[in-house]
Amino acid sequence: MDVSGVLEAHKQKFKSIAVEGKLIPVQYDLGLLAAFDENPVDTAELNRNKDEYLQALSRDNAQLLFNEIFQLQTISDDNGVMAMLPTPTTLLPREKPLPKPKPETRWEKFAKAKGIVNRKKERMVYDDASGEYKPRWGYKAINDDGTKDWIIEVPAGANPMEDQYGARREAKKERIDKNDKRRQRNMEEAAVATKMDQKAVNKGDRPNMDNVRSMKRREIENQILISKSSTASAGKFDASIKGDLKPKGIKRQFESTITDMSKEKAGNMSILDRVVGKNGEDLVNVRKAIKSTKSRH
């Protein structure tokens, strides 16, 4: 059976990968999978049949781009054959500036000082007891000692009537709360460090970590003072915080609402003397005022 005619008819349905008619060579940036065609547009053909002309032009340029991609070095893995794209050469404008590097946490600083290198661990690990793969952390983790053991030995010196499962749950809850406090502390220190860095950059100075710690301490002291003054006695009868910090500033002294009439009269007369003068004497030194006026002029 001769099928050459059928194969030829099927072949005619597809266009050739060779593209001709480009006076100016097309420029490529394979790292961005981009092609730049600088050839002038045929205005007459565009006005005659715009859709077909633009479709044919786009098809030819896409074919040229694919021809260049198929000439690159390839690698094979589980996903199939992939081309190794080169480094992009076209500089694209950014809508926003580059993100600033995040301040180092306490652990990152300690690890750098001690030369500790973090090694990435797989999330799923094999559990010998159950014969299944379980997460290393999180929900139903392999180290979830609160629900893993069906029997728990009572530690030496512990109360034999104590619920060991409950004790483990409480210990786990305390660890979670401790980690949350550490995370919150790191976030606060990072925010303060960022603020200090910005001030130092504006002044042209180098950020100082001692200033960051002092700023942190001042914030804590201010919060303690606010909490002390929030009670009715302004912290006078609060034994838990008494003597820790004293509110700064001058306290106003108020006279009692119930007092002797003679004291109240003497106080009112003292105020009157300061306003109108005592025994008709002048409150203003006239000579001193004249000299001050002359010196100004």
ABEGO torsion letter per residue (X at the ends): XBAAAAAAAAAAABBBABBBGBABBBBBBAAAGBBBBABBBBAAAAAABAAAAAAAAAAAAAAAAAAAAAABBBBBBAAEBBBBBBBBABBBBBABBBBBBBBBBAAAAAAAAAGBBBBBBBABBBBAAAGBBBBABEBGBAABAAAABABBBBBBGBBAABBAAAAAAAAAAAAAAAAAAAAAAAAAAAAAAAAAAAAAAAAGBBBBAAAAAAAAAAAAAAAAAAAAAABAAGGAABAAABGABBBBEBBBBBBBABBBAAAAAAAAAAAAAAAAEBGGBBABBAAAAAAAAAAAX
